[in-house]
Every structure is written in C-alpha cells, then in structure tokens.
Amino acid sequence: MALTTQSGIAASAAKAAQDARQLALPVVAIGVIIAILYFGRVFFITSIVAVTIAFILEPFVVLLTRIRFPRPVASFVVCTAALLFLYIVGAGAYAQLAVLMGDLPRYGERIGQIVEGVQHKVDDTEQQTWRLLALGKQQPQPPPPQPAARTGKRSKTEPLPALPAVIPEVRIHEERTPVADFVSANIGSFYQILLMVSFVPFLVYFMLSWRDHINRSFLQFFHGEDRLVAARSLEGVAEMVRAFVVGNFVLGFMLAVSSSMVFWLMHLPYPMLVGPLSGFLSLVPYVGLPLAMVPPLFSALALNRVPVYFAVIGVVGALHLVALNVLYPKVVGSRVHLNPLVVTFSLMLWGFLWDAPGLLLAIPMTAAIKAVCDNVKGLRPIGKFLGD
C-alpha cells in the first residue's frame, strides 16, 4: 500500500513537472521572439518596409509583363518611376521648406509674443488669486529703520567699504546648438538607419524581379494540402497589406488635396506644404486629429488673426471626421477586418518594440497575421478573435 502511494505521488510530481515544462516553453519562446524583434528592429523594419513596397508595386509590374515586358525590365521601370516620383515630391517639399526657413524669424517672433502674452496673463491671474487669498489677513508692517545720527565717528553698524570685486575668469568655447548635440549623441543610430534605408531600393527590385522564383522556392517547404494553404496565406497577406497601404494612401491623397485647396482659399501661407502634411498626419491612429492641426495652425501664425485659427480647427476636424467615419470603412475597413481592441493592443506592442515605425506598421502586420490565421485550419480561432 505504501509503495502504491509513493508511486502515485511520484507520478503526480512527474506530471506536474511535465505541465510546468509545457507552460514554460511557450513563455520562454515568446520572450526570445520579443528580444529578437527588439534588438533587431532596424533589420526587421527595413525588411518589412521593402516587402510592403514590393506588394504595392507588384500590380504595376504585372501590368507591364502583360504587354510583353520581361519581368526584370518591368521591375526596373516600375522602381525607377517610383524613385522619380519620390524625388519630385521631395524636391517640391524642399522648395517649400527653403522658403519657410527664410520666414522662421518672423514665426519665432510671433511665437515669442504669444508666449509672453500667455505668461503675462498667468502672472496677472496669480496676483489676483493671491490678493483674494490675502484679503483680510494683512499684518501691520514693521516701521522702517531710522537712519543713524551722523557723528564724527563711524557707527558700529555702518558697513565697511566694499573691497574691489574679483574679476571672473572668462573662457571662450564654441557654442553648440541643440540639433548638433542631438546628432552627435545619436550618430550611431543615424548611421544604421541610413545604411538600412540604402538597401530598400535593391530589396524591392530583387523581390519584384525574382517574385516567381521566390514563390516557388517558398512553397517547396510544404507538401500536399499544406502547400495550397501556404499559397492562399501568401496571397491573402499580399492583398491585405496592399489594401491597407493603398487605401490609406488614397485617403491621405484626398485629404491632402482637399486641405491644400481649402488652405489656399483661406490665403494660408504655404498651402502646398501644409495641406499634404495635415492630410497624411490625420491618418495616424488615435492622435491623428491633433497632429493634423499642428502644421496649419503654425502656418496661420503669420496672419495673426484669431478667426483664422478657429477656421483651421474646424476645417481639419471636419475633414478628419468625414475621412475616418465615412471613407475609411469603405476604402480600407472592408478588407482589413480587425476589432478595435486588437488594434489598440497591436499599437501598444509594436510601438513599444519599434517606436514610431512600429505605430505605422502595427495595423498592416496584425492584418497580415490575421490573413495567415484565416487560411490555416488550426489557427482559425485566432483569426476570428482578431477579426471584427
């Protein structure tokens, strides 16, 4: 009987140890994956950006291949056109920024006046509050000290003549701006970012020109029905990412054009720069509306008219609400089915791991994970949990 009890205890202990190992392995695996994603964020962000751009440009390459263009030539033409488009946009933005830099002293003076006015109002409010609190609690002031009688002798309380002041030591050093300090402190990070960005055009070109070979080689890892599932998952990821990115670009372009036209009619300075900035910033999740108001409000400082500020706030708010509540569900939401809770958690997670790029890539990556889960039979419950 004792042997039976001991064997039962040993079996229970062994089962508990096995359950602990089964529970610990996924936790350790998740921790390792998070550490790899965090420390290798520059590499992963560059790769994901390149894959996303390749998904966006793929339809244009297919269009050229249908008119007898070889795929490498079609990929080169599409990549060159994309770089040319970015160059034109960058040149236009640089021209506007160059003019804006010349007007920065005027904007700085206006901002200084606003800050000084606010400070005066705060000081006046503080003084009025102090008077109200101190009313009725005034204490009699002590009489002023009587001057000592002048005699022929020096008074004991009369201060001695001051000694000559010591000349402080002056050292001349080069004054550094905060921008120079920030750049020098983060030169290593900037180098990594520039190095990774320089690989993006080459990655996009090779992904487009070698797409068929990459797909065939990737599907060789699977057999039978799994190969079909993998092909559907890959196509679903491509469609999901393309729908999200292209849909957001279309919305951003519409907001940019509308904002630029309205700001031009309002005679706001630099409408061709402020409008696109406001339009695309409006698409940032959760904080898009306040971010979209910053460029036009800054530009309106030159006009120095309070009604213009309220008009800018009203226009930006109206465009933001129409875009996200009317156009976004039809253009993007019809293909990217994610519930708000999952979107919030994904923004928190990827924002923590990859900072600002994580916030921009969180939704398309989560949508891609959902596309994979929807096509894999064992992962469909996860896809339903992520969906709306």
C-alpha positions in Angstrom: 0.0 0.0 0.0 2.8 2.4 0.9 4.5 1.5 -2.4 1.4 2.3 -4.3 1.0 5.6 -2.6 4.7 6.5 -3.3 4.3 5.6 -6.9 1.2 7.7 -7.2 3.0 10.7 -5.6 5.9 10.2 -8.0 3.6 10.1 -11.0 1.8 13.2 -9.9 5.1 15.0 -9.4 6.3 13.9 -12.8 3.0 15.1 -14.4 3.3 18.4 -12.6 6.9 18.8 -13.8 5.8 18.0 -17.4 3.0 20.5 -17.3 5.4 23.2 -15.9 7.8 22.5 -18.8 5.0 22.7 -21.3 3.9 26.0 -19.9 7.4 27.4 -19.6 8.5 26.6 -23.1 5.9 28.9 -24.8 6.7 31.7 -22.3 10.5 31.4 -23.0 9.8 31.2 -26.7 7.7 34.4 -26.6 10.4 36.2 -24.6 13.1 35.2 -27.1 11.0 36.3 -30.0 10.3 39.7 -28.3 14.0 40.1 -27.6 14.9 39.3 -31.2 12.3 41.8 -32.5 13.5 44.5 -30.2 17.3 44.2 -30.7 16.9 43.6 -34.4 14.3 46.2 -35.0 16.4 48.1 -37.7 16.7 45.0 -39.8 13.1 43.9 -39.4 11.7 47.4 -40.1 13.8 47.7 -43.2 12.7 44.2 -44.5 9.0 44.8 -43.7 9.1 48.2 -45.4 10.7 46.7 -48.5 8.2 43.8 -48.6 5.3 46.3 -48.2 6.6 48.5 -51.1 7.0 45.4 -53.2 3.4 44.4 -52.6 2.3 47.8 -53.6 4.3 47.9 -56.8 3.5 44.3 -57.9 0.3 45.2 -59.8 2.2 47.7 -62.0 4.9 45.1 -62.7 2.2 42.6 -63.7 0.6 45.2 -66.0 3.9 45.7 -67.8 4.5 42.0 -68.1 1.2 41.6 -69.9 2.4 43.9 -72.7 5.4 41.7 -73.3 7.9 43.4 -70.9 10.4 40.9 -69.4 9.8 40.8 -65.6 13.3 42.2 -64.7 12.9 45.1 -67.1 9.3 45.7 -65.9 10.6 45.7 -62.3 13.4 48.1 -63.1 11.0 50.5 -64.9 8.5 50.5 -62.0 11.2 51.0 -59.4 12.7 53.9 -61.4 9.3 55.5 -61.8 8.7 55.2 -58.0 12.1 56.7 -57.2 11.4 59.5 -59.7 8.0 60.2 -58.0 9.7 60.3 -54.6 12.3 62.7 -56.0 9.7 65.1 -57.4 7.7 65.1 -54.1 10.9 65.6 -52.2 12.0 68.5 -54.5 8.7 70.2 -54.1 8.8 69.8 -50.3 12.4 71.1 -50.2 11.4 74.2 -52.2 8.6 75.0 -49.8 10.8 74.3 -46.8 13.5 76.6 -48.2 11.0 79.5 -48.4 9.7 78.6 -44.9 13.2 78.7 -43.4 13.6 82.3 -44.6 10.4 83.2 -42.7 11.3 81.4 -39.5 12.5 84.6 -37.7 9.0 86.1 -38.2 7.3 83.0 -36.9 9.7 82.9 -34.0 8.9 86.5 -33.1 5.2 85.8 -33.3 5.6 82.7 -31.1 7.6 84.7 -28.6 4.8 87.3 -28.5 2.2 84.7 -27.8 4.3 83.0 -25.1 4.9 86.4 -23.5 1.2 87.3 -23.6 0.3 84.0 -22.0 2.9 84.5 -19.3 1.6 87.9 -18.5 -2.0 86.6 -18.2 -0.8 83.8 -15.9 1.1 86.3 -13.8 -1.9 88.6 -13.6 -4.1 85.6 -12.6 -1.7 84.5 -10.0 -1.5 88.0 -8.5 -5.3 88.4 -8.4 -5.6 85.0 -6.7 -3.0 86.0 -4.2 -4.8 89.2 -3.4 -8.1 87.3 -2.9 -6.5 84.8 -0.6 -4.6 87.5 1.4 -7.6 89.8 1.7 -8.4 90.5 5.4 -5.1 88.9 6.5 -2.9 91.9 6.2 -0.4 92.3 9.0 1.0 95.6 10.2 4.3 96.3 8.6 7.2 97.0 10.9 8.4 100.6 11.0 11.3 101.4 8.7 14.7 101.5 10.4 15.7 105.0 11.5 18.9 106.3 10.0 21.8 106.6 12.4 22.8 110.0 13.6 25.7 111.5 11.8 28.6 112.0 14.1 32.2 112.5 13.6 32.9 108.8 14.4 31.9 105.8 12.3 28.9 104.0 13.6 29.3 100.4 14.7 26.5 99.2 12.4 27.7 101.1 9.4 29.2 98.7 6.8 32.8 98.8 5.9 33.7 99.9 2.4 33.4 97.1 -0.1 36.6 95.5 -1.4 37.3 95.7 -5.1 35.4 92.9 -7.0 37.3 89.9 -8.2 37.5 89.7 -12.0 35.9 86.4 -13.0 37.9 84.1 -15.3 36.5 84.0 -18.8 36.9 81.0 -21.1 35.9 81.2 -24.7 34.3 78.0 -26.1 32.4 77.2 -29.3 28.6 77.4 -28.8 26.8 74.2 -30.0 23.2 74.1 -31.0 20.8 71.5 -29.6 20.5 70.0 -33.1 24.2 69.4 -33.2 24.2 67.9 -29.8 21.4 65.5 -30.7 23.1 64.5 -33.9 26.4 63.9 -32.3 24.8 61.8 -29.5 22.8 59.6 -31.9 25.3 59.4 -34.8 25.5 55.7 -34.5 21.7 55.2 -34.8 21.6 57.6 -37.8 24.3 55.6 -39.5 22.4 52.3 -39.0 19.2 53.9 -40.3 20.9 55.4 -43.4 22.6 52.1 -44.0 19.4 50.1 -43.9 17.5 52.7 -46.0 20.1 52.4 -48.7 19.2 48.7 -49.1 15.5 49.3 -49.6 15.5 50.1 -53.4 17.7 47.0 -54.1 15.5 44.8 -51.9 12.4 46.0 -53.6 13.8 45.4 -57.1 15.0 41.9 -56.4 11.7 41.0 -54.7 9.8 42.1 -57.8 12.1 40.6 -60.4 12.5 37.3 -58.5 9.0 37.0 -57.3 8.1 33.8 -59.2 11.3 32.1 -58.1 10.8 33.2 -54.5 7.2 31.9 -54.5 8.1 28.6 -56.0 11.0 28.1 -53.6 8.9 29.1 -50.6 6.2 26.7 -51.5 8.7 23.8 -51.7 8.8 23.8 -47.9 5.2 22.5 -47.9 3.7 19.4 -49.3 0.2 18.3 -50.3 -2.6 20.3 -48.9 -0.2 22.4 -46.8 1.2 23.9 -50.0 -2.2 25.1 -51.1 -2.8 26.6 -47.7 0.6 28.4 -47.8 -0.2 29.8 -51.3 -3.5 31.1 -50.1 -2.0 32.6 -47.0 0.7 34.3 -49.0 -1.8 35.8 -51.4 -4.1 36.8 -48.5 -1.2 38.6 -46.8 -0.3 40.4 -50.1 -4.0 41.5 -50.6 -4.4 42.6 -47.0 -1.2 44.7 -46.9 -1.9 46.2 -50.4 -5.5 47.1 -49.4 -4.4 48.8 -46.2 -1.4 50.7 -47.6 -3.1 51.7 -50.9 -6.3 52.6 -49.1 -4.5 54.8 -46.6 -2.5 56.4 -49.4 -5.7 57.2 -51.4 -7.3 58.7 -48.3 -4.2 60.7 -47.4 -4.1 62.0 -51.0 -7.7 63.0 -50.9 -7.2 64.7 -47.6 -4.0 66.4 -48.9 -5.7 67.8 -52.0 -8.8 68.9 -50.1 -6.8 70.6 -47.3 -4.5 72.3 -49.8 -7.4 73.8 -51.7 -9.2 75.0 -48.5 -6.0 76.5 -47.1 -5.3 78.2 -50.4 -8.8 79.7 -50.4 -8.2 80.9 -46.8 -4.9 82.6 -48.0 -2.9 80.5 -45.6 0.8 80.6 -46.2 2.5 77.5 -47.8 -0.8 75.6 -48.6 1.1 73.1 -50.9 3.3 72.1 -47.9 0.8 72.4 -45.0 -2.0 70.6 -46.8 -0.3 67.3 -47.5 1.3 67.3 -44.1 -2.1 67.8 -42.4 -3.8 65.2 -44.7 -1.4 62.4 -44.1 -0.9 63.1 -40.4 -4.6 62.9 -40.0 -4.4 59.1 -40.7 -2.2 58.4 -37.7 -4.2 56.2 -35.3 -5.7 57.9 -32.2 -3.5 61.1 -32.3 -4.1 61.9 -36.0 -6.5 64.9 -35.3 -4.2 66.9 -33.0 -1.2 66.1 -35.2 -3.1 67.3 -38.3 -3.8 70.6 -36.7 -0.2 71.5 -35.9 1.0 72.4 -39.5 -1.9 74.7 -40.5 -2.0 76.4 -37.1 1.7 77.0 -37.3 1.3 78.5 -40.7 -1.6 80.7 -39.6 0.6 82.4 -37.0 1.8 84.7 -39.8 -1.7 86.0 -40.3 -2.2 86.9 -36.6 -6.0 86.6 -36.8 -7.9 84.6 -34.2 -10.9 83.8 -36.5 -8.4 82.0 -38.9 -7.3 79.8 -36.0 -10.9 78.7 -35.4 -11.5 78.2 -39.1 -8.4 76.0 -39.4 -9.5 73.9 -36.4 -13.0 73.5 -37.9 -11.8 72.5 -41.4 -9.2 70.0 -40.2 -11.7 68.5 -37.7 -14.4 68.2 -40.3 -12.1 66.6 -42.9 -10.8 64.1 -40.3 -14.2 63.0 -39.2 -15.5 62.6 -42.7 -12.4 60.6 -43.8 -12.3 58.2 -40.8 -16.0 57.7 -40.3 -17.3 57.7 -43.9 -14.5 57.0 -46.3 -12.2 54.8 -44.2 -14.7 51.9 -43.6 -15.4 51.8 -47.3 -11.9 52.0 -48.7 -9.9 50.2 -46.0 -12.2 48.7 -43.5 -14.0 46.5 -46.0 -10.8 44.4 -46.4 -8.9 44.9 -43.1 -11.2 43.3 -40.6 -9.6 44.0 -37.1 -11.6 44.8 -34.0 -10.7 48.0 -32.1 -9.3 46.1 -29.0 -6.8 44.2 -31.1 -5.8 47.4 -33.0 -5.1 49.1 -29.7 -3.1 46.3 -28.3 -1.1 45.9 -31.5 -0.3 49.7 -31.5 0.9 49.4 -27.9 3.0 46.3 -28.6 4.7 47.4 -31.8 5.0 51.0 -30.6 6.9 49.7 -27.6 9.2 47.4 -29.7 9.8 49.7 -32.7 8.8 53.2 -31.5 7.3 55.4 -34.3 7.8 52.9 -37.2 6.0 50.3 -35.0 3.0 52.5 -34.8 2.9 52.9 -38.6 3.5 49.1 -39.3 1.3 47.7 -36.4 -2.0 47.5 -38.3 -0.7 46.0 -41.6 1.4 43.4 -39.7 -1.6 42.5 -37.5 -3.8 42.3 -40.5 -1.2 40.0 -42.2 -1.1 37.7 -39.2 -4.9 37.5 -39.3 -4.8 36.6 -43.0 -2.5 33.7 -42.2 -4.7 32.6 -39.3 -7.8 32.7 -41.5 -6.2 30.3 -44.0 -4.6 27.8 -41.6 -7.2 25.4 -40.1 -5.6 25.1 -36.7 -5.3 28.9 -36.3 -8.8 30.0 -37.4 -10.0 30.6 -33.9 -7.1 33.2 -33.5 -8.2 34.8 -36.8 -11.8 35.1 -35.5 -10.5 36.6 -32.3 -8.5 39.2 -34.2 -11.4 40.0 -36.6 -14.3 42.3 -36.1 
